[in-house]
Amino acid sequence: MHLKSKILLILILFGTFNSHSQDIYQVTKGHVEFNSDAPLEMIEASCETMQGALKIEDRTFAFRTPMNKFEGFNSALQKTHFNANYLETAKYPFTIFEGKIIEEVDFYTPGTYNVRGKGRFTCHGIVQERIIKCRIVVKPGSVKVTAEFSVLLDDHNIKIPSVVNQRIAEEIIVLIDIDLKKK
């Protein structure tokens, strides 16, 4: 991650922007879930912990989710393997998406907007440029963002042992549901 990006992420996440001169919306509730639909097993887990913000003036955003907070799974051992062996959450604690909404959005007019977020998606320490389709619902003082996208394990150097490769899909489906309120 470039130094400029890290500084922007830190400023957004920890609210040191002057909120009187800019409209910043911060995450008040975030839900992330994933599913792995492999030939021999379906794995589902979700996380209710997310940090982030959206600066509507220039449509920039930064969101992060702690990977060790996912719950669900089919067993405690599966969760342990997810954290220790596959996502290595002690070494790579967060998945981060930071960037900009491509389309113009009138955040002062209530409505539903189908947009694309373009930016740097970091998972398991690997950064990729991504464009993710999102739906934004604007209401007075709040913004809701929902999206569904896939993550290929190979793209993020997440290795699955051959002994369990029929139990873990190579493509993981991710769903997000984020509520933001004006700061």
Secondary structure, 3 states (H helix, E strand, C coil): CCHHHHHHHHHHHCCCCCCCCCCEEEEEEEEEEEEEECCCCEEEEEECCCEEEEECCCCEEEEEEEHHHCEECCCHHHHHHHHHHHCCCCCCCEEEEEEEECCCCCCCCCEEEEEEEEEEEEECCEEEEEEEEEEEEEECCEEEEEEEEEEEHHHHCCCCCHHHCCCCCCEEEEEEEEEEEEC
